[in-house]
Amino acid sequence: MMLNKLHAALALVLGTLTLQAQYVYVDFQDTTVSQNGHFVDIDLNNDTAFDFRFTLLRDTGTTTNLIDAVIVSPFDSVTSGIFGQQRGLFHYADRLEVGDLISATASAWQGMSPTDEYGTIDYRFDSVHDPYSQWQAPYTDGFLGARIQKDGAYLYGWIRLQLAEDGKSFTLKDCAYQEKADSTMEAGHLWISLDDRALEGYRWVRQLEAIYLQRAHSHATTQVSVFAMTGQLLLQGAWTDREWAIPVSLTRDAMILVVVQSPEGTWIQRIPLR
């Protein structure tokens, strides 16, 4: 079996911006699994201890070789869980959309079988979906709600996943968690609860195929992060001059979110691209 352990390339904490949003975004290189029995391990809260394993079953089955499935299993089967419910024969992981709440709702945490100790994300026989799987067309990004236990309390988060249309591979992209124990998390958007925040002397303009961030003075310590509206980091760097350019071609999304952290404060700005 192939073992991929995903370590964070970026961990961004937003607890300083609002009491309600102590979110941590963990970015890692997009990882695709396409061979039968191969798996990827995820460290949801970036503490070097892995929490969940995602495994691909492809062209398998005792006699048929017609089963394709994606399953998720916890390293701690007693306290860890996936947001979902039992539907039909399997405990299915729900597919969440941007803004769906992940919390302590008791009826929602049935995405893992207590006897088999895994949850089913997708299951197909001879290329036909089990109708209870929510991970069907359109085959775009979806989010799994996840919980783990830390120091006797639950931490809630999400993991971004995309399934291939033929069910024979999947890609893990990033994850995030709510650092404040036993607190609600919204799927897929770290700033969904935060309003735009103005900062005196800072503004943006669009010129041809670029967005220009502008300010009255230069500061060597200013940091800029540009995100898709799902929370995915698109661009990050130091802003030292009076302007900082963002190419419009950076994403196909209709809007980006810009977070500027400077000595004067934090500027949060949603900028339309279309």
Rosetta blueprint (number, residue, H / E / L):
1 M L
2 M L
3 L E
4 N E
5 K E
6 L E
7 H L
8 A L
9 A L
10 L E
11 A E
12 L E
13 V E
14 L L
15 G L
16 T L
17 L L
18 T L
19 L L
20 Q L
21 A L
22 Q L
23 Y E
24 V E
25 Y E
26 V E
27 D E
28 F E
29 Q E
30 D E
31 T E
32 T E
33 V E
34 S L
35 Q L
36 N L
37 G L
38 H L
39 F E
40 V E
41 D E
42 I E
43 D L
44 L L
45 N L
46 N L
47 D L
48 T L
49 A L
50 F L
51 D L
52 F E
53 R E
54 F E
55 T E
56 L E
57 L E
58 R E
59 D E
60 T E
61 G L
62 T L
63 T L
64 T L
65 N L
66 L L
67 I E
68 D E
69 A E
70 V E
71 I E
72 V E
73 S E
74 P E
75 F L
76 D L
77 S L
78 V L
79 T L
80 S L
81 G E
82 I E
83 F L
84 G E
85 Q E
86 Q E
87 R E
88 G L
89 L L
90 F E
91 H E
92 Y E
93 A E
94 D L
95 R L
96 L E
97 E L
98 V L
99 G L
100 D L
101 L E
102 I E
103 S L
104 A L
105 T L
106 A H
107 S H
108 A H
109 W E
110 Q L
111 G L
112 M L
113 S L
114 P L
115 T L
116 D L
117 E L
118 Y L
119 G E
120 T E
121 I E
122 D E
123 Y E
124 R E
125 F E
126 D L
127 S L
128 V E
129 H E
130 D L
131 P L
132 Y L
133 S L
134 Q L
135 W L
136 Q L
137 A L
138 P L
139 Y L
140 T L
141 D L
142 G E
143 F E
144 L E
145 G E
146 A E
147 R E
148 I E
149 Q E
150 K E
151 D L
152 G L
153 A E
154 Y E
155 L E
156 Y E
157 G E
158 W E
159 I E
160 R E
161 L E
162 Q E
163 L E
164 A L
165 E L
166 D L
167 G L
168 K L
169 S L
170 F E
171 T E
172 L E
173 K E
174 D E
175 C E
176 A E
177 Y E
178 Q E
179 E L
180 K L
181 A L
182 D L
183 S L
184 T L
185 M E
186 E E
187 A L
188 G L
189 H L
190 L L
191 W L
192 I L
193 S L
194 L L
195 D L
196 D L
197 R E
198 A L
199 L L
200 E L
201 G L
202 Y E
203 R E
204 W E
205 V E
206 R E
207 Q E
208 L L
209 E L
210 A E
211 I E
212 Y E
213 L E
214 Q E
215 R E
216 A L
217 H L
218 S L
219 H L
220 A L
221 T L
222 T E
223 Q E
224 V E
225 S E
226 V E
227 F E
228 A E
229 M L
230 T L
231 G L
232 Q L
233 L E
234 L E
235 L E
236 Q E
237 G E
238 A E
239 W E
240 T L
241 D L
242 R L
243 E E
244 W E
245 A E
246 I E
247 P E
248 V H
249 S H
250 L H
251 T L
252 R L
253 D L
254 A L
255 M E
256 I E
257 L E
258 V E
259 V E
260 V E
261 Q E
262 S E
263 P L
264 E L
265 G E
266 T E
267 W E
268 I E
269 Q E
270 R E
271 I E
272 P E
273 L L
274 R L
